[in-house]
Amino acid sequence: MLKVKINGKKEYIVDKEKGTLDGKAFEWDLVKVKEGSYHAIRNGKSYTIELVSLDRATKTIKLKVNGNKYTLEAKDKYDELLQKLGIDTNASQKIKELKSPMPGLILDVKVEEGSEVKKGDTLLVLEAMKMENILKSPGDGSVKKIVVKKGMAVEKNQVLIQFS
């Protein structure tokens, strides 16, 4: 299930498995015309859809539907959980540090001190509850100090990386 916000305003709940949109059955005929271009028919109305851009890291899609531009931002249950835990931040905010969202073990450090990072770049791999969690940069910045090392155990809210 996804929450999809269109143009930063209206939000819809999409359940692909059930085929519903806001709890109501949603059916359409969708045909791929060519790479990035589709044709859809819904309720007897025809739509030409062009994929303008896709950012998998932020789950943002830009489309043109019958010439009109739309920006879709999707959040799944994990994005919602991260937001509730307070580790979801806007790129517009200056990032100061990355803290551990849960206790665990550092499996890998993917950046070095002095590295420039962009929002969504992989920083660390944290093992918690026998699952590998990829911790990504919450915004753009420069790595000032890496506080942890591979193999180190960390606690929830422990500072992992500092940014300048």
SULFEN-V212268 format. One record per residue. RES is the residue in one small letter. PHI is phi in degrees with one decimal (none if undefined). Layout:
BEGIN
((RES PHI) (RES PHI))
END
This chain:
BEGIN
((m none) (l -127.2) (k -101.7) (v -118.3) (k -103.8) (i -107.4) (n 52.3) (g 69.5) (k -120.0) (k -70.2) (e -115.2) (y -124.8) (i -106.5) (v -111.2) (d -116.7) (k -64.0) (e -63.2) (k -87.6) (g 69.8) (t -122.2) (l -127.5) (d 52.7) (g 81.5) (k -107.8) (a -55.4) (f -129.5) (e -127.9) (w -158.1) (d -104.3) (l -124.4) (v -127.0) (k -79.6) (v -83.5) (k -159.0) (e -56.2) (g 81.3) (s -133.6) (y -135.7) (h -127.4) (a -129.8) (i -128.0) (r -140.2) (n 51.5) (g 77.4) (k -108.4) (s -95.2) (y -132.1) (t -103.5) (i -118.8) (e -119.8) (l -80.2) (v -84.8) (s -156.9) (l -139.1) (d -116.0) (r -66.4) (a -63.3) (t -100.0) (k 54.7) (t -117.4) (i -124.4) (k -111.6) (l -126.6) (k -116.9) (v -117.8) (n 50.0) (g 87.5) (n -91.8) (k -89.1) (y -136.1) (t -115.0) (l -109.3) (e -116.8) (a -108.0) (k -132.8) (d -99.7) (k -63.2) (y -73.2) (d -62.5) (e -62.6) (l -63.8) (l -60.3) (q -64.8) (k -64.7) (l -76.2) (g 82.3) (i -109.2) (d -102.7) (t -127.3) (n -80.1) (a -65.2) (s -69.5) (q -79.5) (k -74.7) (i -83.7) (k -109.2) (e -159.3) (l -111.9) (k -110.0) (s -70.6) (p -76.1) (m -162.3) (p -68.1) (g 178.7) (l -125.9) (i -74.8) (l -88.0) (d -160.1) (v -113.1) (k -96.7) (v -127.2) (e -123.4) (e -59.8) (g 93.3) (s -66.7) (e -90.7) (v -123.4) (k -110.4) (k -55.4) (g 95.3) (d -67.0) (t -72.6) (l -107.9) (l -143.8) (v -117.3) (l -115.6) (e -93.5) (a -144.4) (m 53.3) (k 62.5) (m -124.8) (e -87.4) (n -115.6) (i -90.5) (l -95.0) (k -110.4) (s -68.0) (p -77.1) (g -170.8) (d -81.5) (g 175.7) (s -122.5) (v -73.7) (k -87.3) (k -149.5) (i -99.3) (v -82.7) (v -110.6) (k -129.7) (k -56.3) (g 90.5) (m -83.0) (a -84.3) (v -130.0) (e -104.8) (k -60.2) (n 69.8) (q -73.4) (v -68.5) (l -103.6) (i -139.0) (q -109.6) (f -116.1) (s -108.7))
END
